[in-house]
Each structure stands twice: as structure tokens, then as C-alpha cells.
Amino acid sequence: MWTEIQELVALAETRLKDAKVEAISDDWRFAAAYSALFTSATIALRAKGFRVPNQPGHHTRALESLEFTIAADGRFIRKLKNFANKRGSPAV
């Protein structure tokens, strides 16, 4: 499990760096930042010994799990879910 978490941390760091590249479109920068967010939620789950099955809604479930993995409050989770909704819309 530790190796998996290390790999996920490296992926999140890469996505955050990608999100800072001003030469790419805002859409792609947002996608990279969202990927880092989702990966971070996955890291928190894996650190607690859980995983979300790869099925419809798994992004939402991973974000909602932050209430239990890092004691995130509902307001914060709603903001993150709004990002997830924005990610799924045609116009980012």
C-alpha cells in the first residue's frame, strides 16, 4: 500500500505542476488541478485502508469520503463537488 500511496503523491504533484503551466488552456489547467484534487482524495482513502470501486459516481464518492478521512466539513466538500460538476460540463 505504501508504494501505491507514493505513486499517487507523485501523480498529484505532477498534476499540480501541470496546472501552473500558463502556456496551456484554462480548460486543461483546470483538468490538471481537478486530477490532483481527485488523486489527493484517493490518497486519503488509501491511507485509511479503503478504495472506491471504479464505477459511475466514484469521483463523487471519493470527495465525499473526505468527511471521514480528513474530517473535512460539509461546506468544503460541497465546493469540491462543484468542481467535479464543472469538470463534467461541456464548458469548463
RAWO-V609998 format. One record per residue. N is the residue number from 1. RES is the residue in one letter. SS is DSSP state (hx for helix, st for strand, lp for the rest). Layout:
# RAWO-V609998
[[N,RES,SS] [N,RES,SS]]
This chain:
# RAWO-V609998
[[1,M,lp] [2,W,hx] [3,T,hx] [4,E,hx] [5,I,hx] [6,Q,hx] [7,E,hx] [8,L,hx] [9,V,hx] [10,A,hx] [11,L,hx] [12,A,hx] [13,E,hx] [14,T,hx] [15,R,hx] [16,L,hx] [17,K,hx] [18,D,hx] [19,A,hx] [20,K,lp] [21,V,lp] [22,E,lp] [23,A,lp] [24,I,lp] [25,S,lp] [26,D,hx] [27,D,hx] [28,W,hx] [29,R,hx] [30,F,hx] [31,A,hx] [32,A,hx] [33,A,hx] [34,Y,hx] [35,S,hx] [36,A,hx] [37,L,hx] [38,F,hx] [39,T,hx] [40,S,hx] [41,A,hx] [42,T,hx] [43,I,hx] [44,A,hx] [45,L,hx] [46,R,hx] [47,A,hx] [48,K,lp] [49,G,lp] [50,F,lp] [51,R,lp] [52,V,lp] [53,P,lp] [54,N,lp] [55,Q,lp] [56,P,lp] [57,G,lp] [58,H,hx] [59,H,hx] [60,T,hx] [61,R,hx] [62,A,hx] [63,L,hx] [64,E,hx] [65,S,lp] [66,L,hx] [67,E,hx] [68,F,hx] [69,T,hx] [70,I,lp] [71,A,lp] [72,A,lp] [73,D,lp] [74,G,hx] [75,R,hx] [76,F,hx] [77,I,hx] [78,R,hx] [79,K,hx] [80,L,hx] [81,K,hx] [82,N,hx] [83,F,hx] [84,A,hx] [85,N,hx] [86,K,hx] [87,R,hx] [88,G,hx] [89,S,lp] [90,P,lp] [91,A,lp] [92,V,lp]]
